[in-house]
Amino acid sequence: MNWEPVFDQLAERGFAVVDDFLDAPLLHLLRERMQVLEQHDELEKAGIGTLGDYRIRESMRGDYIHWLETGNPDDSAYLELMQELRQRINRTCFLSLSGEEFHFASYPPGSYYVRHLDQFKGRNNRMISCILYLNANWKESDQGCLRIYPESGPSDIEPLLNRLVLFRSDELEHEVLPTQAYRRSITGWFLYQEPGLGFL
C-alpha cells in the first residue's frame, strides 16, 4: 500500500481515511473475536477520565470496551500490524511515537459519544487516534457516523467495514453520533510514551 498520500492528508487536514485496510482472513478473525467477547459478556462499560478522575457517565458516552491482549493470537496479529504502522508513521512524519493501546468498542443502538478531544488532564501522550470499523452491511439509516471537526468544518465518516480512520488526538475534536444499530470497532492511540495505569 502507498501510505504517502494517507500521511499527507493526516498532516494537511488532521485526519485520513483508508478503506479495505485489512486482509480478509485477519478481518474475519477479529470480527469473530468481537462476537465471542460479546457472547461471553466480556465487554465493560466505558467511562471518561483517568486514574482518580475516572467516571462512568452515561450522558457522555455509551460504549462498552475490552482492551486487546498480547496473549491472544488474533489480538497480537492486529497489535503487531499497528506497531508496523506506528514505525512507518515515525519514519515518514518524523515523529517519535513509542507505544500504542487499543480496545474493542461496541455501541448498542441509541448510544453515542459527545464531542471531545482524546487527551486527559495530566496525561497528554495520545498523539494519533486510530479506528478500524468491524460493521458488515452498514447502511446510511444505521447512522452512527464519526463526526470530526477540522478547521475546514465538520465532516462525517461512516463506520464501514474494514475502514481505518487516523486523526490527530491532540488537535481534532470529534464525536460519535447516535447509532441505530450495533456499531463495532477497534479503537486506539499511538503514544509518545508507553501506556501507564489510567486507561480510558
C-alpha positions in Angstrom: 0.0 0.0 0.0 1.1 3.5 -0.8 1.0 5.3 2.6 2.4 8.7 1.4 -1.0 10.3 0.4 -2.5 9.0 3.6 0.2 10.7 5.7 -0.1 13.8 3.6 -3.8 14.0 4.4 -3.1 13.4 8.1 -0.5 16.3 8.1 -2.6 18.7 6.0 -6.2 18.0 7.2 -5.6 16.4 10.6 -7.3 13.1 9.5 -7.2 10.4 6.8 -9.4 7.5 5.8 -8.2 4.2 4.4 -10.7 1.7 3.0 -10.1 -2.1 2.7 -7.3 -1.9 5.3 -7.0 -5.5 6.5 -6.6 -8.7 4.5 -9.8 -10.8 4.6 -8.6 -13.6 7.0 -7.5 -11.2 9.8 -10.6 -9.1 9.4 -12.7 -12.2 9.8 -10.8 -13.4 12.9 -11.2 -10.0 14.6 -14.9 -9.9 13.9 -15.2 -13.4 15.3 -13.2 -12.3 18.3 -15.5 -9.4 19.0 -18.5 -11.7 18.7 -17.1 -14.1 21.3 -16.4 -11.2 23.7 -20.0 -10.0 23.4 -21.4 -13.5 23.8 -19.4 -14.1 26.9 -20.2 -10.6 28.3 -16.5 -9.6 28.5 -17.1 -6.0 27.4 -17.1 -3.5 30.2 -18.9 -0.1 30.3 -16.6 2.6 29.3 -16.0 5.7 31.3 -14.3 9.0 31.0 -11.2 10.4 32.6 -8.1 8.7 34.0 -6.9 7.5 37.4 -8.7 9.3 40.2 -10.9 11.2 37.7 -12.3 8.1 36.1 -16.1 8.1 36.0 -19.0 6.3 34.2 -21.0 9.0 32.5 -24.0 7.6 30.5 -24.9 11.1 29.4 -21.5 11.4 27.7 -20.6 8.0 26.2 -22.5 4.7 25.8 -19.9 2.2 24.5 -18.6 -1.0 26.0 -14.9 -1.9 25.6 -12.3 -4.7 26.0 -8.6 -4.0 25.8 -6.7 -6.1 23.2 -4.4 -8.7 24.8 -1.0 -9.7 23.6 -1.7 -13.2 24.8 -4.5 -13.7 22.3 -3.2 -14.7 18.8 -5.9 -12.6 16.9 -5.3 -9.6 19.1 -1.5 -10.0 18.8 -1.7 -10.1 15.0 -3.5 -6.8 14.9 -1.2 -5.2 17.5 1.9 -6.2 15.5 0.3 -4.6 12.4 -0.3 -1.5 14.4 3.3 -1.5 15.6 4.4 -1.6 12.0 2.1 1.3 11.1 3.5 3.3 14.1 7.0 2.8 12.9 6.0 3.8 9.4 4.4 7.0 10.7 7.6 7.7 12.7 9.8 7.3 9.6 7.5 9.3 7.3 6.2 12.0 9.6 9.4 12.4 11.7 7.6 11.6 15.0 8.8 9.8 18.0 5.8 7.6 18.8 6.9 4.8 21.2 3.8 2.8 22.0 0.2 2.0 21.3 -3.0 1.0 23.2 -6.2 -0.5 21.6 -9.6 -1.8 22.6 -12.6 -3.3 21.1 -15.6 -0.9 21.3 -19.3 -1.7 20.9 -22.0 0.9 20.8 -25.5 -0.5 21.3 -28.4 1.1 19.4 -29.3 4.5 20.7 -25.8 5.2 22.2 -23.3 7.9 21.3 -20.2 9.7 22.5 -20.3 13.5 22.9 -17.8 15.9 21.3 -14.4 15.6 22.9 -10.6 15.6 22.5 -8.6 12.3 23.0 -6.5 13.8 25.8 -6.5 13.8 29.6 -5.5 16.2 32.3 -2.1 15.2 33.4 -1.8 12.6 30.6 -1.4 14.1 27.1 0.6 11.4 25.4 -2.0 10.3 22.9 -0.9 11.7 19.5 -2.6 9.8 16.7 -6.1 8.2 17.1 -6.8 5.1 15.1 -10.1 3.4 14.5 -10.9 0.2 12.5 -14.5 -0.5 11.9 -15.9 -4.0 12.0 -19.5 -3.4 10.8 -20.7 -5.6 8.0 -23.6 -4.3 5.7 -23.7 -0.9 7.4 -26.5 1.3 5.9 -26.9 5.1 5.9 -30.0 4.6 8.0 -27.9 3.0 10.8 -26.4 6.4 11.4 -23.6 6.4 14.0 -21.1 8.4 11.9 -17.9 9.6 13.4 -18.1 13.4 13.2 -14.8 15.2 13.2 -14.2 19.0 13.5 -11.2 20.0 11.4 -10.6 23.7 10.6 -12.3 23.3 7.3 -15.6 22.4 9.0 -17.4 19.3 10.3 -17.0 16.1 8.4 -19.0 12.8 8.9 -17.3 9.5 8.3 -19.4 6.3 8.0 -18.3 3.3 10.1 -18.0 1.0 7.2 -16.5 -2.5 7.4 -12.6 -2.5 7.2 -12.4 1.3 7.1 -9.4 2.7 9.0 -9.5 6.3 10.3 -6.5 8.2 11.5 -6.6 11.6 13.1 -4.6 13.9 15.5 -5.6 13.1 19.1 -4.1 16.3 20.4 -5.8 18.6 17.8 -9.1 17.2 16.4 -12.3 17.2 18.4 -14.8 14.5 17.4 -17.9 12.7 18.4 -19.9 9.5 17.7 -23.4 10.4 16.5 -26.3 8.3 17.9 -26.3 4.9 16.3 -29.4 2.9 15.3 -27.6 -0.4 15.1 -24.8 -2.1 16.9 -21.6 -0.2 16.0 -18.3 -2.1 16.4 -14.7 -1.1 16.1 -11.2 -1.4 17.3 -10.2 2.0 18.7 -6.8 3.1 19.9 -3.9 5.5 20.0 -0.3 5.8 19.1 1.6 7.3 22.0 4.7 9.4 22.8 5.2 7.2 25.9 4.1 3.7 26.8 0.6 3.5 28.3 0.5 3.5 32.1 -2.3 3.0 34.6 -5.3 5.2 33.9 -6.7 3.6 30.7 -9.7 5.4 29.1 
